[in-house]
Amino acid sequence: MTLKTDSADFRRILGHYPTGVCAVTAIQPDGMPAAMIVGSFTSVSLDPPLVAFFPDKGSSSWPKIAASEGFCVNVLGDHQEDVCRALASKDPDKFAGVAHHLSEHGTPILDGALAWIDCKFHAVHEAGDHYIAIGEVLALDIHHPGTPLLFHKGRYGRIASLG
């Protein structure tokens, strides 16, 4: 069977699947922080503990993160849409006004994130117009209680009820 759809249809249809929103952060070799927002984050393995995210090959932020030794995945809470927008921007100083501190391994942990997963790069694979970036988990923790920021049909959202 041949796929007969264009990228707009593909995006529109897959947009019906809600995703969590994460900020992937790192420290560049020059010491400056870098960040990108992803909705494509997943666990990969329990032994060893591995996670993955899928940066677009055209991303201007990905090379900054790829040049670092590791990264931190920050699970954003529904109260952090402003942080998400700041870190998704093209502003050269995305971290201006974004409260954070460094992990034991030197990656930025965002204050107020629900959870964080600190990783070193395990592997990066090409996958169409994206990469599959796999990280080996070095440390992780729940940072802030709350509910996650979601992305659905091109908009940010929140969980209305868990009951």
N, C-alpha and C positions, 0 to 999 in steps of 0.2 A: 504494500500500500504506500502510495506517495503522499506526502504531506502537501496539501494545497491551501496554504494560508500565508498571509504576509506577516511581517513582524508586528504590525499594529494589532492584527487579530490575535496573534499569539500573546502579546502583552495584555490585551483586554480580557481574554479568556482566563489566563493564569492569574490575573488580578483579582479574580473571585476567591482566590485562596489567600486568607489573611496571613501576614507574617509578623513576627516580632521585629523590633528595630534595635540594632546594636551599633555602637560606635567602636570601631577598631582604632586603637591608638598606639603610637610608637614614638620613640625618640630617634631622630635622624642622626647620622654620623656627626653632623655639625652641632648637635646638642639641642636642636629645636624640636618641639613636639609636632607630630603629624597626626591627622585623623581622617577617617572616611566613615560614612554611614552605610550600613549594609542591612538588607532584609533577608539575606541568604546566609544563614549561620546554622550549623548543625553539629551534633556530636558524631564522631566517626568510630571511635574504638574505646573500650573500657581498659584494655590491657595491651599496649600502653594507653594511657588516656590521651586521646587525640580529638581535636575539633577542627572544623573547616569553615571557611567563608569563600565567597566567589566574586572577586573584584573584576570589574570590566577592564578589558585591555586598554580602553581609551581613557581610563580614569587618570586625572592629573595627580591624585593623592596616592594611588597605588605605588608608583615608583619610590615615593618617600618612605612608605612603610616597608616595601620590599628591600630597601637598602639598610634597614635596621636588623638587629640580631633577633628581635622578637617583637611581640605585640601583645596588647591586652584587649580582650573583647569586653566591652561594658554593656550590659543589658539595660537599656533605657526604660525608665518608669514613665507612666502616663503624665507625670508632672514635668517632663523634660523635653517637651516639643520645642521649646526655645533653644535648648542645648543642641538638639538634633539639627535644627535649621542653621545654627551658627557653625556647627562642624561640617555640615553639608555644603556650606557656601564656598565660593572661590576666593574669599578673603585670604590674603597671605598670612594674616594673624588670626586664624580661626579660634585660637584659644583665649583671645582677649575677653575677659569677663567670664570665662568658663572655669569654675572652681574645680581643681583637681590636685592630686598629690601623686608622688611616684611610688610604685610598688617596690618590694624588696629587690626585684630584678631590673628596676629602672624604667618601667613603662608607666604612662599616665593612667591612673584610676580616676574616673570622674566622680566627684562628690555627688551624692544623691542617686547614683546608678543603683539598680536593684541588686545586681550581682556583677562580679568581674571574674575573668578567666585569663590569667597571665600565662603566656606561651612563648616558646622558642620555635622558630621555623623548623618543621620536620621535612616538608616537601612542597613544591609548587609545580603544578601540572597545567598544561594548556588544555582548554576545553572550549572549542569554538571561539566566540568573541570574548570569552572570559578566561580567568585562571581559577584553578582550585588551589587555594592556599591552605595547607594543613599545618596545624600547630600542635606541638607536644605540650601538654598542660604541665606547668611548673608549680602553680599555686592558684587557688580559687576560693571565693567566699561570697556569702550573701552580705551585701553592703548596706542596704536600705530596704525596709519593708515596703510593700506596695504592689501595685499591679502594672503590667508592662504597657509600653507604648506600642500600638499596632499600626500596621499599614495595610489598607484594604481598598481596592478599586481606585487607586491614585490619591488616597487621602489618609491622614493620620486619624486614629481612632482609639477608643478605650473599651475595656471590657465593661459591659453594662451591669452584668450580674454573674456571679459564680454559682449561685444557688439555683 
